[in-house]
Amino acid sequence: MDALPEDLDLITLRRRIATRIIGNVLMRYERVASTNDIARERARSGAAEGLIVLAEEQSAGRGRLGRNWVASYGDALLMSVLLRPVWLPPGEAFTLTMLAGVALCEAVEQVAAVRAQLKWPNDLLLFANGAWRKGAGILTEISVAGDAIEWAIIGIGLNVNQAPTGAVNGRNLQQTATSVSAAAGQRISRTALLETLLTSLDERYALLRSGERATLFADWRARLAYLGETVTVTLPNGELRGIAEDVAADGTLLLRDAAGVLHTIHTGDVGF
């Protein structure tokens, strides 16, 4: 087994973070199939919320719509967060994706001083080499028991010091993806970035749990790219083109097509 990269120092991190829930237990692996899979196993075995599962490399990392997530060994933050928001109605589960998106923006802006936006529904965009490109993806999975969320896992893949290359799912990653270091023009401390991300997640989660949801939605909406612009949304059964007019409080995208019909979109991928 290779030695774990030293630029992600959990001993230092444990000493410095002062979070209330997020990061109360930190688990780190060298190589796994998926951090979400490990977090799910822990959730089913009764682990407390706040657990963080980290890996240097994933062999079966995944994003939305069945897509693969690719990141080079030791250059990314590949992590899953276990939560137990039993107080959150299942119909509002997308709020957790909003939470992760806003926290990611806050973390990279604070640590790396880069420009960050969110692409509906779950991508972090970073401004690098004169263009907005994907720097991170979010995948939220939940388990529902009765009328309540039993547990939720937020998977985050953030390209920190190396942008992915090659082609995945027919996409040339060199044209669509970037990293925090590419946007910042310098190498970034993964320890500092993770500390800031966990702190932001913890603060935002505490507010959400207290019932303050309007602020999170407003902050998420304010960071959305392409609102008011003409976009093409790839749907499970085809494509739809129109103006991305707005988003609803539950996270759905409101798109008006050329015929003036307003569509409410729950699942899809936005592009030009």
Backbone bond lengths (Angstrom), bond angles and torsions (degrees), N, CA, C in turn:
res aa  C-N    CA-C-N  psi(-1)  N-CA   C-N-CA  omega(-1)  CA-C   N-CA-C  phi
1 M - - - 1.459 - - 1.525 110.05 -
2 D 1.299 117.41 134.20 1.455 122.05 178.14 1.524 109.96 -70.93
3 A 1.349 114.65 153.97 1.463 118.86 173.93 1.522 108.82 -69.87
4 L 1.306 116.45 139.84 1.467 120.31 179.58 1.521 109.42 -67.14
5 P 1.315 118.09 138.94 1.469 121.02 178.61 1.523 111.93 -53.95
6 E 1.332 115.74 136.37 1.461 120.41 -173.51 1.520 113.75 -83.26
7 D 1.344 117.36 -9.43 1.467 118.04 -177.68 1.532 111.85 -76.14
8 L 1.332 117.09 -7.66 1.463 121.04 172.72 1.525 106.43 -113.09
9 D 1.315 115.60 98.55 1.464 122.82 -170.26 1.521 110.09 -106.23
10 L 1.330 116.33 98.11 1.458 119.84 -176.70 1.525 112.27 -73.67
11 I 1.322 117.71 -25.30 1.464 119.79 177.19 1.525 109.58 -64.93
12 T 1.313 115.78 -46.40 1.469 120.24 176.22 1.514 110.66 -63.72
13 L 1.325 115.89 -41.14 1.464 120.25 -178.25 1.526 111.08 -62.43
14 R 1.323 117.23 -45.40 1.463 120.43 -179.61 1.525 111.30 -61.16
15 R 1.314 116.34 -33.36 1.457 120.86 -179.18 1.523 111.70 -74.08
16 R 1.324 116.67 -29.39 1.457 119.87 -172.48 1.517 114.69 -96.34
17 I 1.316 118.41 -30.34 1.468 118.10 -175.19 1.527 110.66 -76.27
18 A 1.316 114.52 146.12 1.467 120.64 179.80 1.519 109.28 -129.57
19 T 1.323 115.92 40.79 1.457 120.47 -179.19 1.521 110.66 -76.99
20 R 1.347 115.11 157.67 1.457 120.01 -179.33 1.524 112.49 -91.01
21 I 1.326 116.45 -35.77 1.464 120.07 -176.85 1.529 111.42 -126.52
22 I 1.319 116.17 -55.28 1.460 121.07 -173.56 1.523 110.69 -69.25
23 G 1.333 116.20 121.47 1.458 120.38 178.46 1.503 114.07 92.89
24 N 1.337 117.60 14.68 1.474 118.74 178.11 1.524 111.74 -65.64
25 V 1.329 116.76 -25.29 1.462 122.38 171.46 1.522 107.83 -133.93
26 L 1.331 116.22 130.07 1.462 122.11 179.37 1.521 108.89 -116.84
27 M 1.320 116.83 125.29 1.468 122.23 176.46 1.522 108.23 -119.43
28 R 1.331 115.60 134.79 1.465 119.64 -177.53 1.522 110.04 -131.33
29 Y 1.329 115.13 133.00 1.447 122.03 179.45 1.525 109.34 -123.19
30 E 1.323 113.89 157.99 1.455 118.35 175.06 1.530 110.28 -78.19
31 R 1.316 115.93 -60.95 1.464 120.71 -179.83 1.525 109.29 -134.62
32 V 1.328 116.09 133.79 1.458 121.83 177.68 1.523 108.45 -139.45
33 A 1.324 115.53 168.09 1.462 118.71 172.07 1.524 109.44 -70.50
34 S 1.344 116.25 -51.08 1.460 121.52 -178.87 1.526 109.16 -158.72
35 T 1.308 117.19 132.15 1.466 119.56 175.97 1.524 110.80 -65.90
36 N 1.327 117.88 -30.95 1.460 120.13 176.84 1.531 111.37 -62.59
37 D 1.332 116.44 -36.82 1.456 119.86 179.54 1.528 110.90 -64.51
38 I 1.335 116.69 -42.25 1.461 120.34 179.29 1.524 110.32 -66.20
39 A 1.329 116.71 -43.99 1.462 120.49 179.46 1.525 110.72 -62.19
40 R 1.335 116.57 -36.39 1.464 120.04 178.77 1.529 110.64 -65.21
41 E 1.313 116.51 -42.44 1.462 119.83 177.52 1.531 110.78 -60.98
42 R 1.327 116.44 -42.56 1.461 120.59 179.10 1.525 111.00 -65.33
43 A 1.331 115.85 -38.60 1.468 119.78 178.77 1.520 110.54 -61.68
44 R 1.317 116.50 -43.99 1.459 121.14 -178.28 1.526 112.09 -68.28
45 S 1.339 115.84 -24.36 1.469 119.31 179.57 1.521 111.94 -91.47
46 G 1.340 116.94 4.45 1.456 120.65 173.14 1.502 116.57 96.23
47 A 1.321 119.45 14.29 1.463 121.56 179.55 1.530 110.68 -60.00
48 A 1.321 116.02 146.51 1.464 121.44 -179.87 1.517 111.14 -73.32
49 E 1.336 115.71 154.03 1.462 118.52 178.15 1.522 109.99 -67.65
50 G 1.327 114.08 154.90 1.454 120.59 -177.26 1.504 113.40 103.65
51 L 1.343 117.10 -12.28 1.457 122.06 178.84 1.530 110.24 -59.46
52 I 1.333 115.92 135.31 1.459 122.79 175.75 1.520 108.57 -116.92
53 V 1.323 116.67 126.67 1.463 122.38 175.44 1.530 107.60 -110.96
54 L 1.327 116.06 122.74 1.462 122.42 -178.70 1.524 110.26 -117.51
55 A 1.326 117.03 149.54 1.460 121.30 175.08 1.517 109.08 -145.15
56 E 1.329 115.48 149.59 1.459 120.25 176.56 1.524 111.55 -82.25
57 E 1.327 115.61 -24.33 1.465 119.25 -178.87 1.519 109.07 -155.19
58 Q 1.332 116.22 143.18 1.459 122.80 176.52 1.528 109.46 -120.64
59 S 1.308 116.24 135.41 1.461 119.46 177.66 1.523 111.75 -91.14
60 A 1.330 116.21 -17.98 1.470 120.02 -178.71 1.519 110.46 -138.64
61 G 1.337 116.07 41.16 1.458 119.89 175.48 1.515 109.75 -64.03
62 R 1.320 116.42 143.76 1.459 118.78 -175.55 1.520 110.89 -138.71
63 G 1.321 113.28 154.03 1.452 120.76 175.11 1.516 109.18 -117.38
64 R 1.315 115.66 -162.03 1.449 119.62 179.08 1.527 110.94 -73.01
65 L 1.339 114.81 162.64 1.463 123.26 175.65 1.522 111.87 58.98
66 G 1.351 116.97 28.03 1.449 121.23 176.17 1.513 114.77 74.83
67 R 1.325 117.96 14.05 1.462 120.87 -177.69 1.521 111.37 -81.63
68 N 1.328 115.04 155.22 1.459 120.57 177.02 1.519 109.87 -86.50
69 W 1.346 115.97 152.24 1.466 120.80 174.42 1.515 107.38 -116.34
70 V 1.344 116.57 124.69 1.453 122.22 -175.41 1.519 110.02 -114.96
71 A 1.342 116.96 133.40 1.466 122.28 175.49 1.520 108.09 -152.24
72 S 1.328 116.33 139.75 1.458 120.34 -178.89 1.526 110.98 -74.25
73 Y 1.323 116.15 153.67 1.458 122.73 -176.37 1.523 111.63 -59.35
74 G 1.334 116.29 128.79 1.451 121.38 171.40 1.518 116.57 76.70
75 D 1.333 118.09 5.47 1.466 119.85 -176.02 1.520 113.47 -113.88
76 A 1.325 118.13 -1.22 1.460 121.24 -174.07 1.522 110.27 -126.85
77 L 1.318 115.01 171.91 1.455 121.57 165.26 1.520 106.22 -106.90
78 L 1.315 115.77 107.26 1.462 122.60 177.71 1.513 106.50 -110.53
79 M 1.309 117.40 111.39 1.458 119.89 -169.77 1.519 112.54 -150.14
80 S 1.319 113.91 157.95 1.460 121.47 173.60 1.515 108.71 -132.97
81 V 1.325 115.28 142.14 1.462 122.70 179.75 1.527 108.33 -114.79
82 L 1.312 116.70 127.66 1.459 121.22 176.40 1.523 109.88 -95.86
83 L 1.326 116.35 125.97 1.458 122.37 177.38 1.526 109.39 -127.00
84 R 1.323 114.92 157.06 1.467 120.75 175.39 1.536 108.73 -130.21
85 P 1.338 116.81 69.54 1.471 120.96 -177.89 1.526 111.66 -82.96
86 V 1.323 116.17 67.52 1.471 120.66 -176.85 1.521 111.70 -64.21
87 W 1.319 116.81 -16.31 1.461 122.76 -179.35 1.527 112.29 -87.18
88 L 1.330 117.29 -5.88 1.462 121.23 -177.48 1.524 109.72 -98.48
89 P 1.341 118.91 121.64 1.472 120.16 178.69 1.530 110.63 -58.87
90 P 1.328 118.68 140.33 1.465 121.05 179.60 1.522 113.33 -53.08
91 G 1.324 117.06 -32.79 1.455 120.12 179.17 1.513 114.30 -68.02
92 E 1.332 116.65 -11.01 1.460 121.15 179.03 1.525 111.54 -110.69
93 A 1.325 116.62 19.53 1.465 120.67 -176.97 1.526 112.57 -61.61
94 F 1.333 117.87 -27.29 1.468 119.91 -179.54 1.529 111.44 -63.42
95 T 1.325 116.72 -18.07 1.458 120.47 175.93 1.528 110.65 -56.03
96 L 1.321 117.57 -31.24 1.457 121.50 179.95 1.534 111.31 -69.84
97 T 1.326 116.71 -33.84 1.466 120.03 174.29 1.527 110.40 -68.29
98 M 1.335 116.49 -38.85 1.467 120.31 174.08 1.525 110.17 -58.52
99 L 1.326 115.35 -45.76 1.459 121.64 -179.97 1.517 111.11 -55.57
100 A 1.327 117.24 -49.38 1.455 121.11 -179.05 1.525 111.88 -65.42
101 G 1.327 117.03 -39.40 1.459 120.14 -179.60 1.511 112.95 -63.76
102 V 1.319 116.60 -46.60 1.467 120.26 179.81 1.521 110.17 -65.45
103 A 1.340 117.58 -41.56 1.463 120.50 179.58 1.525 111.32 -63.48
104 L 1.323 117.67 -38.64 1.463 120.81 176.94 1.522 111.19 -61.96
105 C 1.327 116.44 -46.01 1.467 120.29 178.12 1.522 110.75 -57.88
106 E 1.318 116.15 -47.12 1.459 120.58 -178.01 1.524 111.09 -62.86
107 A 1.326 117.23 -39.59 1.458 120.77 -177.28 1.524 112.06 -67.61
108 V 1.330 117.59 -48.74 1.463 118.86 -176.99 1.527 111.05 -70.48
109 E 1.317 117.40 -33.11 1.463 119.43 177.61 1.519 111.26 -67.29
110 Q 1.320 116.74 -39.94 1.462 120.24 -177.78 1.527 112.32 -73.16
111 V 1.315 117.06 -43.15 1.466 120.62 -174.88 1.517 112.40 -82.62
112 A 1.333 116.70 -40.61 1.460 120.01 -173.16 1.518 114.24 -109.12
113 A 1.331 117.92 -5.28 1.468 122.08 -179.97 1.528 111.31 53.50
114 V 1.335 116.66 49.16 1.459 121.89 178.73 1.520 109.57 -114.99
115 R 1.310 116.38 165.68 1.457 121.85 177.53 1.522 109.25 -88.48
116 A 1.333 116.32 131.85 1.464 120.84 -176.52 1.518 110.49 -134.17
117 Q 1.325 115.41 142.65 1.459 123.12 174.56 1.523 108.47 -137.84
118 L 1.319 115.51 174.76 1.456 120.93 176.20 1.520 110.00 -120.62
119 K 1.322 116.08 135.94 1.459 121.06 174.33 1.518 107.86 -104.01
120 W 1.337 115.53 121.42 1.462 119.73 -179.39 1.525 110.42 -55.55
121 P 1.319 118.79 135.20 1.461 125.12 2.75 1.524 115.61 -100.59
122 N 1.361 117.75 -14.16 1.471 116.57 -165.76 1.529 115.63 -148.50
123 D 1.326 118.36 23.26 1.463 120.27 -177.87 1.523 111.64 -113.36
124 L 1.336 115.43 142.46 1.464 121.49 171.11 1.521 108.19 -93.03
125 L 1.321 116.26 129.66 1.459 122.01 176.54 1.518 109.62 -107.50
126 L 1.330 116.31 136.27 1.455 122.35 177.15 1.518 108.72 -121.82
127 F 1.337 116.45 143.65 1.460 120.16 -179.84 1.525 107.99 -89.91
128 A 1.338 115.97 110.92 1.460 121.36 -177.63 1.526 109.57 -141.46
129 N 1.309 116.35 137.06 1.472 121.96 178.05 1.525 112.15 54.56
130 G 1.338 115.19 39.06 1.456 120.62 173.73 1.512 115.87 80.21
131 A 1.347 117.83 11.68 1.466 119.43 -178.17 1.523 110.00 -149.28
132 W 1.335 115.50 157.11 1.459 121.16 174.15 1.517 108.76 -85.93
133 R 1.340 115.72 125.52 1.449 120.40 -179.11 1.527 110.15 -136.73
134 K 1.316 115.37 159.53 1.464 120.23 -176.74 1.521 111.64 -72.26
135 G 1.331 115.15 127.93 1.454 120.16 178.03 1.509 113.13 -114.20
136 A 1.332 117.28 -17.14 1.463 120.52 -178.95 1.518 110.20 -158.75
137 G 1.309 114.64 156.57 1.456 121.85 174.83 1.515 109.83 -129.97
138 I 1.317 115.93 154.35 1.458 122.70 -178.75 1.526 108.36 -126.78
139 L 1.321 116.41 134.48 1.463 120.79 175.87 1.521 108.33 -131.83
140 T 1.328 116.41 112.91 1.462 121.63 -179.33 1.521 109.90 -104.44
141 E 1.318 115.82 128.86 1.458 122.39 178.55 1.531 108.71 -124.25
142 I 1.322 116.78 140.67 1.464 119.56 -178.03 1.523 110.52 -131.27
143 S 1.340 114.51 158.31 1.455 122.43 171.19 1.523 107.10 -121.06
144 V 1.319 116.54 127.01 1.459 121.93 -177.59 1.521 110.06 -107.70
145 A 1.314 115.91 130.81 1.465 122.34 175.71 1.521 107.81 -120.90
146 G 1.323 116.85 110.32 1.459 120.15 -175.83 1.511 110.57 68.13
147 D 1.316 116.64 -121.63 1.460 121.59 -179.91 1.526 111.89 -106.06
148 A 1.333 117.13 18.08 1.465 120.16 -175.82 1.521 111.22 -131.95
149 I 1.323 114.86 155.83 1.458 120.81 173.34 1.530 108.23 -79.28
150 E 1.305 116.81 120.10 1.460 121.65 179.17 1.519 110.49 -75.28
151 W 1.341 115.34 -47.54 1.455 121.26 174.72 1.515 109.42 -156.16
152 A 1.317 115.41 160.12 1.463 121.73 178.10 1.514 108.05 -137.51
153 I 1.312 115.76 142.81 1.458 121.56 177.02 1.522 108.06 -123.32
154 I 1.320 115.36 124.46 1.463 121.14 176.18 1.515 107.76 -104.76
155 G 1.318 116.22 111.89 1.452 121.28 176.51 1.518 109.91 -93.74
156 I 1.323 116.02 133.45 1.464 121.86 -178.50 1.530 109.26 -129.68
157 G 1.313 116.06 128.80 1.459 121.77 172.30 1.515 108.52 -120.71
158 L 1.324 117.17 111.34 1.465 122.33 -175.94 1.524 109.32 -118.99
159 N 1.331 116.55 119.79 1.462 121.19 175.83 1.527 108.70 -75.33
160 V 1.313 117.23 113.16 1.462 120.37 -174.92 1.527 111.74 -98.95
161 N 1.318 118.07 -62.85 1.465 120.13 -173.41 1.521 114.50 -114.67
162 Q 1.313 117.55 7.84 1.460 120.25 176.94 1.517 109.28 -156.52
163 A 1.311 116.98 125.83 1.458 120.36 175.62 1.520 109.24 -80.46
164 P 1.319 118.66 142.47 1.468 120.74 178.98 1.522 111.40 -67.90
165 T 1.315 115.74 154.10 1.468 121.80 178.69 1.521 109.07 -126.58
166 G 1.317 114.60 173.27 1.464 119.28 -179.94 1.509 111.20 88.28
167 A 1.331 115.19 -164.85 1.463 121.72 -178.79 1.515 109.78 -125.13
168 V 1.331 115.72 136.70 1.459 121.98 177.75 1.524 108.15 -135.76
169 N 1.338 115.86 129.70 1.465 120.83 180.00 1.529 111.79 53.69
170 G 1.339 115.56 36.55 1.456 120.60 177.51 1.511 115.46 79.70
171 R 1.327 117.63 5.87 1.462 121.41 -178.88 1.521 110.40 -107.21
172 N 1.332 116.88 133.39 1.461 121.82 174.60 1.520 107.81 -80.37
173 L 1.321 117.03 107.56 1.456 120.69 -173.83 1.526 112.84 -66.44
174 Q 1.327 117.75 -26.62 1.459 119.63 178.44 1.527 111.97 -66.10
175 Q 1.330 117.07 -22.59 1.458 121.43 179.53 1.524 112.47 -94.51
176 T 1.327 117.49 -19.33 1.462 119.58 -172.83 1.522 114.43 -117.53
177 A 1.331 118.28 -18.06 1.462 120.97 -173.57 1.527 111.43 -115.82
178 T 1.322 115.54 158.74 1.461 121.32 176.92 1.524 108.30 -151.29
179 S 1.324 116.34 -171.38 1.460 121.56 179.60 1.520 109.06 -137.73
180 V 1.323 115.89 165.68 1.459 120.63 178.65 1.533 109.78 -63.47
181 S 1.327 117.12 -41.09 1.463 119.80 -178.95 1.526 111.86 -65.92
182 A 1.337 117.41 -36.05 1.464 119.99 177.38 1.521 110.65 -65.26
183 A 1.332 116.55 -38.87 1.461 120.15 178.61 1.517 111.70 -70.71
184 A 1.342 116.28 -33.76 1.469 120.70 -176.79 1.517 112.91 -87.82
185 G 1.321 117.09 -20.40 1.456 120.28 -177.72 1.517 113.58 77.03
186 Q 1.318 116.95 19.42 1.460 120.97 178.59 1.525 110.03 -160.91
187 R 1.325 116.15 160.75 1.451 120.62 178.42 1.529 109.76 -68.94
188 I 1.328 116.69 144.23 1.460 122.43 -174.20 1.531 110.14 -115.12
189 S 1.312 117.12 138.92 1.457 122.07 175.79 1.526 109.93 -72.87
190 R 1.323 116.28 117.01 1.461 118.86 178.53 1.529 111.18 -68.11
191 T 1.333 116.61 -31.27 1.463 119.24 178.04 1.521 110.91 -63.60
192 A 1.333 116.94 -46.84 1.464 120.75 179.58 1.520 110.99 -64.16
193 L 1.318 116.10 -39.66 1.463 119.86 -178.77 1.524 110.64 -67.51
194 L 1.327 116.92 -42.29 1.462 119.91 179.32 1.523 110.92 -66.88
195 E 1.313 117.82 -40.67 1.470 120.79 178.12 1.526 110.98 -58.55
196 T 1.313 116.19 -46.29 1.462 120.48 -179.06 1.522 111.21 -67.46
197 L 1.325 116.45 -38.47 1.467 120.13 179.07 1.518 111.06 -64.91
198 L 1.320 117.75 -45.59 1.466 120.50 179.86 1.520 111.22 -63.97
199 T 1.321 116.43 -38.73 1.463 120.38 178.77 1.519 111.18 -63.49
200 S 1.339 116.30 -44.85 1.457 120.36 179.34 1.521 111.27 -65.53
201 L 1.332 117.21 -43.03 1.464 120.59 177.55 1.524 110.94 -59.72
202 D 1.319 116.27 -42.18 1.465 120.94 -177.97 1.523 111.01 -64.98
203 E 1.333 116.80 -45.88 1.463 120.44 -178.99 1.524 110.85 -65.00
204 R 1.325 116.14 -43.48 1.465 120.49 -179.36 1.530 111.40 -67.62
205 Y 1.317 116.75 -37.79 1.463 120.27 -179.77 1.529 110.85 -67.21
206 A 1.324 116.73 -38.83 1.464 120.49 178.13 1.523 111.01 -62.19
207 L 1.327 117.32 -41.28 1.462 121.35 177.79 1.523 110.74 -65.19
208 L 1.328 115.30 -42.35 1.464 119.55 -179.92 1.522 110.27 -63.43
209 R 1.308 116.41 -42.52 1.467 120.89 -179.04 1.535 111.60 -66.52
210 S 1.337 116.26 -27.79 1.467 119.77 179.06 1.519 112.40 -78.97
211 G 1.344 116.46 -5.17 1.457 120.49 178.54 1.512 114.29 103.74
212 E 1.324 117.64 -1.07 1.461 121.93 -179.47 1.532 109.37 -86.70
213 R 1.312 115.95 91.13 1.462 120.95 -177.88 1.521 112.88 -106.03
214 A 1.330 116.86 -23.86 1.470 120.39 -176.58 1.525 111.05 -63.66
215 T 1.327 117.17 -38.93 1.465 120.55 -178.76 1.519 111.04 -65.33
216 L 1.341 116.44 -44.03 1.459 119.95 178.67 1.520 111.11 -61.21
217 F 1.334 117.10 -45.35 1.466 119.57 179.82 1.521 110.68 -61.72
218 A 1.330 117.69 -43.34 1.466 120.93 -179.36 1.526 111.03 -63.28
219 D 1.331 116.86 -41.50 1.464 120.06 179.79 1.522 111.23 -68.20
220 W 1.338 116.44 -38.45 1.464 120.11 177.26 1.530 110.89 -65.72
221 R 1.310 116.71 -46.57 1.459 120.38 -179.23 1.524 111.35 -61.70
222 A 1.341 116.92 -39.13 1.467 121.06 -178.40 1.524 112.01 -64.81
223 R 1.318 117.33 -22.46 1.463 120.71 -178.28 1.527 113.23 -95.50
224 L 1.320 118.05 -3.49 1.455 120.56 -177.00 1.520 111.95 -71.58
225 A 1.318 115.88 128.32 1.460 121.77 174.56 1.529 109.22 -79.92
226 Y 1.312 115.96 154.60 1.463 124.77 169.92 1.519 115.70 75.60
227 L 1.329 119.80 1.70 1.459 119.06 174.46 1.526 109.00 -63.65
228 G 1.318 115.82 133.44 1.452 120.81 -177.86 1.516 113.65 86.42
229 E 1.337 117.06 -2.46 1.461 120.89 -178.64 1.524 110.89 -108.69
230 T 1.328 115.45 161.63 1.461 121.04 176.87 1.520 109.63 -80.96
231 V 1.318 116.18 125.06 1.461 121.62 -176.90 1.524 109.77 -134.14
232 T 1.312 114.67 164.85 1.463 121.85 171.76 1.515 107.44 -114.27
233 V 1.320 115.72 125.99 1.458 120.47 179.63 1.521 108.81 -106.37
234 T 1.329 115.76 121.38 1.456 121.13 175.82 1.519 108.38 -83.06
235 L 1.312 115.90 119.84 1.463 123.20 -178.10 1.527 109.77 -105.59
236 P 1.323 117.47 165.89 1.470 119.29 178.10 1.526 113.41 -57.36
237 N 1.341 116.84 -26.12 1.467 119.91 -176.58 1.521 113.54 -120.82
238 G 1.332 118.44 22.39 1.455 120.47 178.84 1.515 112.55 147.77
239 E 1.324 116.52 -156.10 1.462 121.83 -179.19 1.520 110.23 -128.55
240 L 1.335 114.81 155.34 1.456 121.55 177.48 1.515 107.74 -139.95
241 R 1.331 116.25 130.25 1.462 120.76 -177.95 1.528 109.85 -117.18
242 G 1.322 115.11 138.95 1.446 119.95 179.19 1.516 110.65 174.89
243 I 1.318 116.34 -168.23 1.459 121.94 -179.83 1.526 109.35 -92.31
244 A 1.319 116.01 126.84 1.461 121.00 176.33 1.520 107.57 -76.79
245 E 1.336 116.74 91.23 1.456 120.74 -172.00 1.521 113.34 -73.28
246 D 1.335 116.57 -41.21 1.464 117.92 -174.68 1.528 108.96 -171.42
247 V 1.326 115.72 -178.40 1.463 122.31 172.46 1.524 108.16 -128.06
248 A 1.317 115.86 149.00 1.466 121.22 177.33 1.525 109.53 -88.03
249 A 1.317 116.08 168.27 1.461 121.20 -177.08 1.522 112.34 -62.06
250 D 1.340 117.53 -25.31 1.465 120.04 179.19 1.527 112.08 -88.06
251 G 1.336 116.78 3.76 1.461 121.09 175.75 1.512 115.23 96.45
252 T 1.324 118.95 -4.56 1.455 120.23 -179.91 1.526 110.52 -69.78
253 L 1.322 114.86 148.26 1.460 121.97 -179.73 1.522 109.84 -92.05
254 L 1.327 116.42 133.71 1.461 122.21 178.00 1.526 108.31 -104.52
255 L 1.323 116.31 112.41 1.464 122.04 -175.00 1.521 109.90 -123.01
256 R 1.324 116.38 130.30 1.473 121.24 179.85 1.522 108.72 -106.91
257 D 1.334 115.94 122.57 1.459 119.82 -177.65 1.519 111.71 -83.29
258 A 1.327 116.22 179.74 1.466 121.66 -175.36 1.520 112.57 -63.94
259 A 1.327 117.63 -22.69 1.461 121.42 179.00 1.526 111.79 -86.18
260 G 1.332 116.60 -1.33 1.452 120.20 178.95 1.515 114.79 89.87
261 V 1.327 116.84 3.73 1.469 121.04 -179.32 1.525 109.12 -80.97
262 L 1.331 116.94 131.96 1.458 121.74 179.06 1.527 109.09 -93.32
263 H 1.330 115.74 122.59 1.462 122.00 -178.70 1.530 109.90 -106.26
264 T 1.315 116.28 138.19 1.459 122.48 174.59 1.523 107.49 -102.79
265 I 1.333 116.15 114.18 1.454 121.28 -172.34 1.526 109.92 -111.66
266 H 1.323 114.79 122.91 1.465 120.07 -178.67 1.529 112.14 -96.96
267 T 1.325 117.15 -31.84 1.461 122.05 -177.04 1.505 109.44 -137.43
268 G 1.331 116.12 131.89 1.453 119.54 178.69 1.508 110.87 171.73
269 D 1.328 115.98 -176.28 1.457 121.93 179.63 1.518 108.36 -135.75
270 V 1.322 116.48 123.37 1.458 122.28 -174.80 1.530 110.85 -87.27
271 G 1.342 115.79 135.02 1.455 121.87 174.86 1.513 109.40 -153.40
272 F 1.329 115.78 -177.76 1.458 120.12 178.14 1.518 111.40 -102.26
